[in-house]
Amino acid sequence: MKAMIFSAGLGTRFKPWTDEHPKALALVNGKPLIQRNIEYLQRYGINEVVVNVHHFAGQLIDEIERHNGWGSHITFSDEKEELLETGGGLLHARHLLENGQPFITLNADILTDFPIDELVQLHHQQQALIAFAVSNRSSSRRFLFDENYRLSGWENQATGETKIVRAVSQPKSLAYGCVALFDPAVFMLIPQRGKFSLTETYLSLAANELIIGYEANAVKFVDVGKPESVAIAESIFS
């Protein structure tokens, strides 16, 4: 199984570090975020990883190559000319991910111990196009699911914005866990092009395709999106 780590973002919330470095190289207890996520994947036997690059791409490539991918085989998806967000980045890396097998995506600035093996098992049992981690953590932006955890919509609780793609009387409202598993058939179905988010893709496909959430609340999860998040991450991830 292959994986893709989204590492191309500008990291505007993580200034001043990102004025001179890619966020994926920010340190948590002496280890860069990208290394921690590569090692996280290794715990599930995933050693072939695609990393997309844009902001200070040379620094990120040099650091990974200097450490020989920390034991994994790393391939780079070049977004130096244009930052494509998560959905566009995934589509741009299609040629690096397609091998007839499902693949995992995760974000470089998220640290978690979510059980990838359980997500793989669920995906196989349900024969879903996409399965992704969710939890009841604090977040204003949340996905909506039916009683079987089939994706039905999205809401922003801070603004009141809601997008419903499947009518559900009492939807479950859960936050995205930033670890997702895709069947390779997704590449034939993604309607968007250019720069777009995975959220757009999920919602555009959910009406006709099986996209499911896997709720896991008893997991470690830190969004290392701001400098003050580093201390939180360091208290949880040794």
Secondary structure, 3 states (H helix, E strand, C coil): CEEEEECCCCCHHHCCHHHCCCHHHCEECCEEHHHHHHHHHHCCCCCEEEEEECCCHHHHHHHHHHCHHHHCEEEEEECCCCCCHHHHHHHHCHHHHCCCCCEEEEECCEEECCCHHHHHHHHHHHCCCEEEEEECCCCCEEEEECCCCEEEEEEECCCCEEEECCCCCCCEEEEEEEEEEECHHHHHCCCCCCCCCHHHHHHHHCCCCCEEEEECCCCCEEECCCCCHHHHHHHHCC
